[in-house]
Amino acid sequence: MPVFQLQMKQGRFTPEEIVVPANTRFKLQLHNAGPDAEEFESVELKKEKVLAAGAASFLVFAPLKPGTYRFFGEFHPATAQGRIVAR
């Protein structure tokens, strides 16, 4: 299963765009490197995970059809924006 990294820090996601293979299950490793709690949330993908400062976790995604799927951080919605692109 392909694994991709996403870091949360001070209200931002790095990288902001993650390109994944379409029609393939994958794992997203999350790490909150910031001093405050942060959340990964995607309404389209029906995924949500809150991480305390310094915490790490992961989410496993079912195969996605080709397209762009947005995610955001609910604690910093103005700056914590990103997307998963399935190709």
PyMOL commands that set and color helices and strands:
alter all, ss='L'
color gray80, all
select strands_A, chain A and resi 3-9+12-14+17-20+26-32+38-42+47-51+56-61+67-72+81-86
alter strands_A, ss='S'
color yellow, strands_A
deselect
rebuild
show_as cartoon
